[in-house]
């Protein structure tokens, strides 16, 4: 995809095109953004991208679970220091990696997670008339139907100075079969859903993940004051 130049928000150059970014590349970029935020040279921001197919194992993943995943999947398996267990990332998901100073906002982790998920939920309500609920017992954004299913997963790590790392994953239209061989976030595969499943692919339209990413960037800027980063192409000396 070709990155488009956008506006300057909180000292961060934003774009409007969802980039497919390797997990390692995204981790390097977010680490650089975290360092910049800790140094006070930029404001709060969120890296928005999608990944090629990959499984990630959070800090709560047991050795047995990791070994089982490695023996059954045909995509890379990467251990990361976010919270949570095993999950899948790939095309058709919008990855949202906030780099936010909780200390400056005087927010605890649960308060921030609730605010971020609520912003996504408000967007889905306004855009698609889709009712969702933020759950704290099983952290994430879930459909509000009788049989609740998870739309947005969360896995964070709080760095020095109270700056957030890792983030959130919105299922727009991922390949459903990728969840079948794992217990995503410790859940049954059937408890995971996507916008395409809930609304139907015709309602979210073609190139839906890209459109939703662009719209969410505006929502997060307006509701939470978080500027969006879609790539490292236009960040200048911020992370150099």
N, C-alpha and C positions, 0 to 999 in steps of 0.2 A: 504494500500500500504506500501511497505517497503522502507524506506528512504535510499538512497545510499549516501556514502560519496563522496564529490567532492574536489575541490581545495580551497585554501585560497585566497580570493580577498579582498583587502582593510581591512584586519583584520577580515573578516567575512568568516566563513566556509560555503561553498556552497554545494548543492546537485544536483541531476539530476532527481529526481522523483517528479511529481506533487502530493502533499498531499491534501487529502480532509480534510479541517480544518473548524471546527465550527466557525461561525462569531465571537462569543465572544472570542474564543481562539486566533483568528487572531488579534482582536482588542487589546487584552492584549499583544501579542507579538509585534505588531507594536508600541504600546505605550512604551514598554521597549526599542525598537530599536531607537525610537525618542529621548528618554532620553539619550541613549548612544551617539547618534550623537550630541545632544546639548552639552554634556560633552566633546566632542572631542576625545572620546576613540575609534572611528571607522570612516571609510569613508562613502561615500554615498552608499546606498544599496537599493535593492527592494525585498520585500517579495512576493513570487509567490506561489499561492495556488488555490484551488477551494473550493467551499462551498457546504454543503447540501442545499436543497431548503430553501430560506428565502427571505422575502421582506424587503427592507430598505427604510426608510423615511428620506430624507435630510432636511436641514434647511428651504427650501422653500415650504415644504409640509404643506398645510393648515390643520386645525383640521378636516374639513369636508372630505377632501381627505383621510386623515389617517383613519377616522372612516369608510368610504366607503370600503377601502381596507380591514380593519380588519373584516368587515361583509361579505366579499365575498370570501376570499382566505382560503385555508386549510393548510397554512404553517406559521411559525412564522413571526411576523411583528416587526421590531426593528427600533427605532428612533436613528439616528446617527447625528453627528455634521459636516458632509461633506456638501458641496454645493449641490444644486439640489433638485429634488423632489423624487417621489416614483420610485423604480425599483426592478427588480427581480435578484437574484443571485442563481446559482445552478450548478449541474454537467454539463459539456460541456462548461463551461466558464473558461477562464484563468484570474484570478484576479492578478493584478499587483499593489502592494502597495509600491511606492517609499518613501524612507526616505532620502531626499536630502537637503543639505544646499544651499538654493538659495542665501544666503548672500555670501558664499564663492565663488559661481559660478558667482556672480554679475548678477543674472538673476531675472527678474520679473516673476510673476506667469504665465502670458500669454506666455512669451518667453519659459519658462520651459515646459508648456503644449504642445506648438507647437513642440518643439524639441523632446519630448517623443513620441508624436503621429507620428511625421515624421519618427522616427526610426522604429516604428511598420509598418508604411506605406511602407518604403523602404524594410523591410523584406518581406512583403506580395508581393511586386512587384518582388523581386528577387526570391522568393521561388515559387510563384504561378502565376506570370505574371498578378497579380491583381492590377488594377489602383484604387487608393483611393485619397481622398482629406481631408485635415485638414480644418475644418470649425470653425470659431470664433463666427458666429452668432448663431449657434446651436452647442456648443462645443462638439467635438468628431471627430472620424475618420469615414468618410462616403465613400460609393462606388461612383465612378466617373461616373456612368451610368446616363442616362437622368433622370430616376426616382431615385434620390439619397436615399440611405438607410444607416442607422447607424450601423457600425460594432463594434466600440469601444466607450464606454461611459466614462465620466470623472467626478469625484467629489472629490475635495480636501479641506483640511483645512490647513492653515499655522500656525504652532506653534511658540513658542518663539524662537528667533534666526533665524527665516526664514527657519525652517525645515518643510518639507512637511509631511502631514499625509493623510490617506485614499488614493484614487488613481484611477486606470483605470480598465476597464472590457472589455475583448475581447470575443465576442461571436463566439465560434467555432462550437459547435453543441448542444446548450441548447434545452430543451423541449419547443417547440414553443408555446404551449397552455398556458404556465405560464404568458405570456405577454397579453393575450386576455382580462383579467378582470381588467387591470390597464391602466393608461396613462403613459407608461414608460418614465421617464425624461420629462414628459409633452407632449409627442408625441403620435401619433396614433400607435397602435400595428403594423400596416403594415409598418411603417417607420423604424422598427427595423429588422435587418437581421443577418445572421450568415455566416461563411465560408462554412458550409455544404450546406446552401441554395444557396449561390452565385456560388460556385464551383462544388457542388455535393459531396455527401459523399464518392464516390469512389476516388475522386482526393485527398482529405485530408487524407484518409486511416484510418485504425483502430488505436485505442488509440491516436487519433489525438491531443487532448488537451495536453496530456503528452509530445508528440513529439514537438509540437509547443512551449510549455513552456520552454523546454530545449533549443531549438534553439533561442528563444527570449532572454533567459538569456545570451547567448553568444553575441547576437547582441547588447544588452544594455551595456554589459561590454566593447565591442570593440568600439562602436560608442559614448557612453556617459560616459564611465568610472564608471558605476554603478554595483557593485557586487550583486550577487543573493543569497537570503536566501530561502530555501524551507521548513525548519522546525526549531524548537528550539533545536533539538537533539544534535547539534555539536557546539553550540555557546560558550561553556565554561563559562568563567567569564564575558563575554561581557555584558550579561543581568542578571547575577546572583545577 
